[in-house]
């Protein structure tokens, strides 16, 4: 099943369940915000796709974008006097980007297909794996942040969404975030996030710094 979504390419990854603040000033995306608020685009939702490091964005250059993105639900909107917007969005559904249309609207449109989670393969008891992932998250956060700057996901957090919740408040490299977004098996995703957070916590303890790939410094970000 395919759908059409307005697209917003960014130099970051939006994960399902994660919140993301955005400052909107480019004219075409200001128009998108107007269309979302007025209902011209139904559902107050658009698609966020991450731009690959070192690439320039263009509707005729799909190689510059990651194939898998996430829909963003508009949660908070503040229109500034000069027409810019400060908004907060929340990640919802994964999608695979099939085509980009740069001529039918003031902003980019994408034809997408949805990517639900797969049924998890047989493995260790989910509670054991979830506890291990939570422990890795706790080690990372106690090393990286002050106590008041983070909190643990609730004990009732859904097993399928837990990995995204754990990653949301951690400074993981874009490649790691994209890998988590693309993984459709909840068990493999929890293993991934546990390994990533364990690695990052060890780096933080040793260097007191978060690693950034060198190509990050040469990346051309979206004007927004």
C-alpha positions in Angstrom: 0.0 0.0 0.0 1.4 3.4 -1.0 0.6 7.0 0.0 1.7 10.5 -0.8 3.3 12.7 1.9 4.8 16.1 2.0 8.6 15.6 2.5 11.0 17.5 4.8 14.6 16.4 4.3 16.8 17.1 7.4 20.3 16.4 8.6 18.9 14.2 11.4 16.9 11.1 11.9 13.4 11.2 13.4 12.5 8.0 15.3 9.0 6.8 16.0 7.8 8.3 19.4 10.6 10.9 19.5 10.0 14.6 19.7 11.8 17.0 17.5 11.8 20.9 17.6 12.1 22.6 14.3 12.6 26.3 13.3 10.9 26.8 9.9 12.0 29.8 7.8 12.4 28.5 4.2 9.3 29.8 2.2 8.2 26.4 0.8 8.2 24.8 4.3 6.5 27.8 5.8 3.7 27.1 3.2 3.7 23.5 4.3 3.1 24.5 7.9 0.2 26.7 6.8 -1.3 23.8 4.8 -0.9 21.5 7.8 -2.5 23.9 10.2 -5.4 24.8 7.9 -6.1 21.2 6.9 -5.2 21.7 3.3 -2.8 18.8 4.1 -4.9 16.4 6.2 -3.7 14.7 9.3 -1.2 17.4 10.4 1.6 15.0 9.3 4.5 15.0 6.9 7.5 12.8 6.2 11.0 13.4 7.5 13.9 11.8 5.6 17.6 12.1 6.6 20.1 13.5 4.2 23.2 11.4 3.7 26.4 13.1 5.0 28.2 15.1 2.3 25.2 15.1 -0.2 23.2 18.1 -1.5 19.4 17.7 -1.4 17.4 17.7 -4.6 14.2 16.1 -5.8 16.2 14.7 -8.8 18.9 13.2 -6.5 17.3 10.4 -4.5 20.8 9.0 -3.8 21.3 11.9 -1.5 18.5 10.8 0.8 18.1 7.8 3.0 15.4 5.5 1.7 13.7 4.9 5.0 12.0 7.9 6.8 9.4 8.6 9.5 6.3 10.6 9.6 6.2 13.6 11.8 2.9 14.6 13.6 2.6 18.4 14.2 2.1 18.7 18.0 3.0 22.3 18.8 3.0 25.3 16.4 4.0 28.9 17.1 3.9 31.4 14.2 6.3 34.3 14.5 5.5 37.8 13.4 7.7 37.5 10.2 6.0 34.3 9.0 8.5 31.9 10.4 7.4 29.0 12.6 8.7 27.3 15.7 7.1 23.8 15.9 7.5 20.5 17.7 6.7 17.3 16.0 6.5 13.7 17.1 7.7 10.7 15.1 5.0 8.2 14.1 5.2 5.7 11.2 8.2 4.4 9.2 8.0 4.5 5.5 10.1 3.6 2.4 10.5 6.5 0.0 9.7 5.4 -3.6 9.5 8.6 -5.6 9.8 12.3 -5.2 7.7 14.9 -6.9 9.0 18.4 -7.0 6.4 20.0 -9.2 2.9 19.4 -7.9 3.1 21.5 -4.7 5.3 24.3 -3.4 7.2 21.7 -1.3 8.4 18.2 -2.1 6.0 15.3 -2.2 7.0 11.7 -1.8 5.3 8.5 -2.8 5.9 6.1 0.1 5.1 2.6 1.3 4.6 1.8 5.0 7.0 -0.4 7.0 5.4 -2.0 10.0 7.4 -4.1 12.4 8.0 -7.7 11.5 7.1 -10.6 13.8 10.1 -11.1 16.1 12.1 -14.2 15.6 12.5 -16.7 18.5 15.2 -15.6 20.9 15.7 -14.7 24.6 12.9 -13.8 26.8 11.9 -10.2 25.9 12.0 -9.0 29.5 15.7 -10.1 29.8 16.6 -8.2 26.7 14.6 -5.2 27.6 16.2 -5.1 31.1 19.7 -5.2 29.5 18.8 -2.4 27.1 17.5 -0.3 29.9 20.7 -0.9 31.9 22.8 0.3 28.9 20.6 3.4 28.6 21.0 4.1 32.3 24.8 3.8 32.1 24.9 6.1 29.1 22.7 8.8 30.6 24.3 8.8 34.0 27.6 9.4 32.2 26.4 12.0 29.7 23.7 14.0 31.5 22.9 15.5 34.8 20.3 13.6 36.7 17.5 16.2 36.1 18.2 16.1 32.3 17.0 12.6 31.6 14.5 10.0 32.8 14.0 6.3 32.3 11.1 5.1 30.1 8.2 3.9 32.2 8.0 0.3 33.1 4.9 -0.1 31.0 6.7 1.1 27.8 5.7 -1.0 24.8 8.3 -3.7 23.9 8.3 -2.8 20.2 8.8 0.9 20.8 11.3 0.7 23.7 14.4 0.8 21.6 13.3 4.0 20.0 12.5 5.5 23.4 15.9 4.6 24.7 17.7 6.1 21.7 15.7 9.3 21.6 17.5 11.2 24.4 21.0 9.9 23.5 23.6 11.5 21.2 24.0 8.7 18.7 25.6 9.3 15.3 23.2 9.7 12.4 24.3 6.3 11.0 23.3 4.6 14.2 19.9 6.3 14.4 19.2 5.5 10.8 20.1 1.8 11.4 17.6 1.7 14.3 14.9 3.3 12.2 15.4 0.7 9.4 15.4 -2.3 11.7 11.9 -3.8 11.7 12.5 -6.7 14.2 11.9 -5.4 17.8 14.3 -8.0 19.2 17.2 -7.2 16.9 16.5 -3.5 17.4 16.8 -3.8 21.2 20.1 -5.7 20.8 21.3 -2.9 18.5 20.4 -0.1 20.8 22.0 -1.9 23.8 25.3 -2.4 21.9 25.3 1.2 20.6 24.6 2.7 24.1 27.2 0.5 25.7 29.8 1.6 23.2 28.9 5.3 23.5 29.0 5.2 27.3 32.5 3.7 27.2 33.7 6.4 24.8 32.1 9.1 27.1 33.8 7.7 30.2 37.2 7.6 28.4 37.1 10.8 26.4 34.3 12.8 27.9 33.2 13.5 24.3 30.6 12.3 21.8 32.1 11.0 18.6 31.1 12.7 15.3 32.1 11.4 11.9 34.5 13.7 10.0 32.1 13.9 7.1 29.6 15.6 9.5 31.6 18.8 9.3 31.4 18.9 5.5 27.6 18.1 5.4 25.3 20.6 3.7 22.3 20.8 5.9 18.8 21.7 4.9 18.1 25.5 5.0 15.7 24.7 7.8 
